[in-house]
Amino acid sequence: MKSNRRNPHRHANAIPLLVAGLLLCAGPAAAEDGNATLGKALAVKWCSACHIVTDDQTKGSADVPSFRSIASRPDFSEDAVVAYLSTSHPTRMPDMNLSRTELADVAAYIASLR
């Protein structure tokens, strides 16, 4: 008589392959290495109307965080900045249509403020 119970080890070999496939797929989505110098120039151009992006900047909106405070957050990562800026979000930020490279540059600049 054949048992109706499933073999719990039947797919055990598939799990490492699945994990490896997911990691390979996730690679291109990660932020590329950015250039902090170029990112600073982009931030001054696109972000300084609202955010304090440099230490010598004196004006910004009171209700938005400075780039230094963003960089100081315990959960900060360059990948998170790129993901946040490349997807729609509930804040009133304008869509700047920056390329992935430009986003990585801005994220690298923010990271440099840690």
C-alpha positions as CSV (number, residue, x, y, z in Angstrom):
1,M,0.0,0.0,0.0
2,K,1.3,3.4,-1.0
3,S,1.5,6.1,1.6
4,N,-0.3,9.4,1.0
5,R,2.2,11.4,3.1
6,R,4.7,13.6,1.3
7,N,8.4,13.1,1.7
8,P,9.5,16.2,3.6
9,H,13.0,15.9,2.1
10,R,11.9,15.6,-1.5
11,H,12.6,19.3,-2.3
12,A,15.6,19.7,0.0
13,N,18.0,19.9,-2.9
14,A,15.9,22.5,-4.6
15,I,16.2,25.0,-1.8
16,P,19.9,25.9,-2.3
17,L,19.2,26.3,-6.0
18,L,16.2,28.6,-5.3
19,V,18.3,30.7,-2.9
20,A,21.1,31.0,-5.4
21,G,18.7,32.0,-8.2
22,L,17.1,34.7,-6.0
23,L,20.5,36.1,-5.1
24,L,21.5,36.2,-8.8
25,C,18.3,38.0,-9.6
26,A,18.7,40.5,-6.8
27,G,22.2,41.5,-7.9
28,P,21.3,43.9,-10.7
29,A,18.7,45.6,-8.5
30,A,21.3,46.6,-5.9
31,A,22.7,50.1,-6.1
32,E,25.8,50.3,-8.2
33,D,28.9,52.0,-6.7
34,G,28.2,55.7,-6.8
35,N,30.4,58.8,-7.1
36,A,29.9,61.0,-4.1
37,T,31.4,64.1,-5.8
38,L,28.9,63.8,-8.6
39,G,26.2,63.0,-6.2
40,K,26.9,66.2,-4.2
41,A,26.5,68.3,-7.4
42,L,23.2,66.5,-8.2
43,A,22.0,67.0,-4.6
44,V,22.8,70.7,-4.7
45,K,21.0,71.1,-8.0
46,W,17.9,68.9,-7.3
47,C,17.5,68.5,-3.6
48,S,18.7,71.7,-1.9
49,A,15.4,73.6,-2.4
50,C,13.9,71.5,0.4
51,H,16.7,69.5,2.0
52,I,19.9,70.7,3.7
53,V,22.4,68.8,1.6
54,T,25.7,70.5,2.6
55,D,27.0,71.7,6.0
56,D,27.3,75.2,4.7
57,Q,23.8,75.4,3.4
58,T,21.7,77.7,5.6
59,K,18.1,77.3,4.2
60,G,15.9,74.3,3.7
61,S,12.4,73.2,4.6
62,A,11.8,72.6,8.3
63,D,9.7,69.6,7.7
64,V,12.2,67.5,5.7
65,P,15.3,65.8,7.0
66,S,18.8,67.0,6.2
67,F,21.0,64.7,4.2
68,R,23.3,64.3,7.2
69,S,20.3,63.2,9.4
70,I,19.3,60.7,6.7
71,A,22.8,59.3,6.6
72,S,22.8,59.0,10.4
73,R,19.8,56.8,10.6
74,P,20.6,53.3,11.9
75,D,18.7,51.7,9.0
76,F,20.5,53.8,6.3
77,S,21.8,52.1,3.2
78,E,22.7,53.3,-0.2
79,D,20.4,50.6,-1.7
80,A,17.5,51.9,0.3
81,V,18.0,55.4,-0.9
82,V,18.2,54.3,-4.5
83,A,15.0,52.1,-4.0
84,Y,13.2,55.0,-2.3
85,L,14.0,57.5,-5.0
86,S,13.3,55.2,-7.9
87,T,9.8,54.2,-6.8
88,S,6.7,56.2,-6.2
89,H,6.3,57.2,-2.6
90,P,3.7,59.1,-0.5
91,T,5.9,62.2,0.1
92,R,5.6,65.3,-1.9
93,M,9.0,64.9,-3.6
94,P,9.1,65.7,-7.3
95,D,10.0,63.1,-9.8
96,M,13.5,64.1,-11.0
97,N,13.8,61.3,-13.5
98,L,17.4,60.6,-12.4
99,S,19.2,57.6,-14.0
100,R,20.3,54.6,-11.9
101,T,23.8,55.9,-12.0
102,E,22.7,59.4,-10.8
103,L,20.7,57.8,-8.0
104,A,23.7,55.8,-7.0
105,D,25.8,59.0,-7.0
106,V,23.3,60.8,-4.7
107,A,23.2,57.8,-2.4
108,A,27.0,57.7,-2.3
109,Y,27.1,61.4,-1.4
110,I,24.6,60.9,1.4
111,A,26.6,57.9,2.7
112,S,29.7,60.1,2.7
113,L,28.1,62.3,5.4
114,R,28.0,59.5,8.0
